Amino acid sequence: MGTRDPRVDAYITKAAPFARPILVHVRELVHDACPDAVEQIKWGMPHFDYKGIFCGMAAFKAHAVFGFWKHELLLGTDDGKWKEAMGSFGCLKSVRDLPSKAVLKQLVKRAMKLNDDGVKSPKTKSGTREPIPTPADLKAALAKNAKARKTYASFPPSAQRDYNEWLVEAKQKATREKRLATAIAWLAEGKRRHWKYESC
């Protein structure tokens, strides 16, 4: 029998009002389709386990996400939605942005079967992501901070890309400036972009 985690209740309660119905909808649908699903909080976000992790959801300031751990095996990568956000269905603003209940239940059951059969997630080929050059403002800031510069230079390309991507994705100047200041502070402390989740 599956279990519900009170931390997921707390997570939903703290989410933005627009996101709560999405999270509740997904949660109930997963438990309905997979009565043995076990809730957990991983990387600060709700996930569902069934013979291993198989799907998860999250809420942010302006969108929510829901995705399958083995997305590529279930949905492929043709529609591009998975590139919009970390989930399988892009940035969700309402329940209407999700596929129908019937489609989602079918996907949950297919995801369960993959875990039943012990199918592993496909390995990501190294070097498949196009490199993002170090932004000029980051270069200038690194030139003024030896500790941050040393950390950044010691990182593998993927870790450098995480910072570069974070900066270039900022839509407003103020947001970018704030991210740049945060990036330099974290780099000076020897931290990767996603350091908060590395100890989970």
C-alpha positions in Angstrom: 0.0 0.0 0.0 1.3 3.5 -0.8 2.0 6.2 1.7 1.4 9.9 1.8 4.0 12.2 3.3 2.9 15.1 5.5 5.8 17.1 4.1 4.0 17.0 0.7 0.9 18.5 2.4 3.0 21.3 3.8 4.7 21.8 0.4 1.3 22.2 -1.3 0.0 24.6 1.4 3.1 26.8 0.9 2.8 26.8 -2.9 1.4 29.8 -4.8 -2.4 29.8 -5.1 -2.4 29.1 -8.8 -0.1 26.0 -8.2 -2.0 24.3 -5.5 -4.8 22.9 -7.7 -2.2 21.5 -10.1 -0.2 19.8 -7.3 -3.4 18.4 -5.7 -4.6 17.1 -9.1 -1.3 15.4 -9.9 -1.0 13.9 -6.4 -4.5 12.4 -6.5 -4.1 11.1 -10.0 -0.8 9.4 -9.2 -2.2 7.7 -6.2 -5.3 6.7 -8.1 -3.3 5.1 -10.9 -0.6 3.7 -8.6 -2.1 2.8 -5.2 1.4 1.6 -4.1 3.0 5.0 -4.7 5.2 6.3 -1.9 5.6 10.0 -1.4 9.0 11.5 -0.6 10.6 14.9 -0.7 13.8 14.8 -2.8 15.8 17.8 -3.8 13.3 19.9 -1.9 10.4 18.7 -4.1 7.7 16.1 -3.9 8.4 12.8 -5.7 6.6 9.5 -6.0 8.4 6.2 -5.7 7.2 2.8 -7.0 10.0 0.3 -7.0 12.2 3.3 -7.4 11.5 6.9 -8.2 9.2 7.3 -11.2 7.7 10.8 -11.2 7.7 14.1 -9.4 6.2 17.6 -9.2 7.2 21.0 -8.1 5.9 24.6 -7.8 7.7 27.8 -8.5 6.7 31.5 -8.5 5.2 31.6 -11.9 4.7 27.9 -12.9 4.5 24.3 -11.7 5.9 21.2 -13.2 5.1 17.5 -13.3 7.4 14.9 -14.9 8.4 11.3 -15.3 11.8 10.1 -14.3 12.0 8.1 -17.5 10.4 10.7 -19.7 12.3 9.9 -22.8 11.1 6.3 -22.8 7.5 7.3 -22.2 7.1 10.4 -24.3 10.2 10.8 -26.4 11.7 14.3 -26.9 10.0 15.5 -30.1 7.4 17.9 -28.7 10.0 20.1 -27.0 7.8 20.7 -23.9 10.4 19.0 -21.7 12.9 21.8 -22.6 10.6 24.5 -21.3 10.9 23.4 -17.7 12.2 20.5 -15.6 9.0 18.5 -16.0 7.5 16.5 -18.9 4.8 19.0 -19.8 6.5 22.4 -19.8 5.5 25.3 -17.6 2.1 24.6 -16.0 -0.1 27.6 -15.1 -3.3 25.6 -14.5 -4.6 22.0 -14.6 -5.7 22.6 -18.2 -2.1 22.7 -19.2 -1.8 19.0 -18.4 -3.0 16.1 -20.6 -6.4 14.5 -19.7 -6.8 12.3 -16.7 -7.0 9.2 -18.9 -3.8 10.0 -20.7 -1.9 10.8 -17.5 -3.1 7.6 -15.8 -2.0 5.6 -18.8 1.4 7.3 -18.6 1.7 6.6 -14.8 0.9 2.9 -15.5 3.5 2.7 -18.2 6.0 4.3 -15.9 5.2 1.7 -13.3 5.7 -1.1 -15.8 9.2 0.3 -16.7 10.1 0.0 -13.0 8.4 -3.4 -12.7 10.6 -4.5 -15.6 13.7 -3.0 -14.1 14.2 -0.7 -17.2 17.0 1.9 -16.5 16.8 5.5 -17.6 18.7 6.1 -20.9 22.1 7.5 -20.3 22.6 11.1 -21.5 25.4 11.2 -24.0 28.2 13.5 -22.8 28.6 16.6 -24.9 25.0 16.6 -26.3 24.2 20.0 -24.9 25.6 22.9 -26.9 28.1 24.9 -24.9 27.1 28.4 -23.7 30.0 30.8 -23.7 30.8 32.6 -20.5 28.7 35.8 -20.5 30.6 39.0 -20.6 29.2 40.3 -17.3 30.2 37.1 -15.6 33.7 37.3 -17.1 34.1 40.8 -15.8 32.9 39.9 -12.3 35.1 36.8 -12.2 38.1 39.0 -13.1 37.5 41.0 -9.9 37.1 38.0 -7.6 40.0 35.6 -7.5 38.3 32.9 -5.4 35.2 32.9 -7.6 37.4 32.8 -10.7 39.5 29.9 -9.4 36.3 27.9 -8.6 34.7 28.6 -12.0 37.9 27.6 -13.8 38.1 24.3 -11.8 34.5 23.3 -12.7 33.8 20.9 -15.6 31.9 22.4 -18.6 28.6 21.1 -17.3 28.9 23.0 -14.0 30.1 26.2 -15.8 27.1 25.8 -18.1 24.7 25.7 -15.2 25.8 29.2 -14.1 26.0 30.6 -17.7 22.5 29.3 -18.5 21.1 30.7 -15.3 22.4 34.2 -16.2 21.4 34.3 -19.8 17.9 33.0 -19.0 17.2 36.1 -16.8 14.5 38.1 -18.6 15.0 41.4 -16.7 18.2 43.4 -16.1 17.5 43.5 -12.3 17.1 39.8 -12.2 20.3 39.2 -14.1 22.2 41.6 -11.9 20.9 39.8 -8.8 21.8 36.4 -10.2 25.3 37.6 -11.1 25.9 38.8 -7.6 24.6 35.5 -6.2 26.7 33.5 -8.6 29.9 35.3 -7.6 29.1 34.8 -3.9 28.5 31.1 -4.4 31.5 30.6 -6.6 33.7 32.4 -4.0 32.5 29.8 -1.5 33.3 27.0 -3.9 29.7 26.2 -4.6 28.1 24.8 -7.8 24.9 26.4 -9.1 22.7 23.6 -7.6 24.7 23.2 -4.4 21.5 23.3 -2.2 20.4 20.0 -3.7 23.7 18.1 -3.7 23.5 17.2 0.0 20.0 15.7 -0.3 
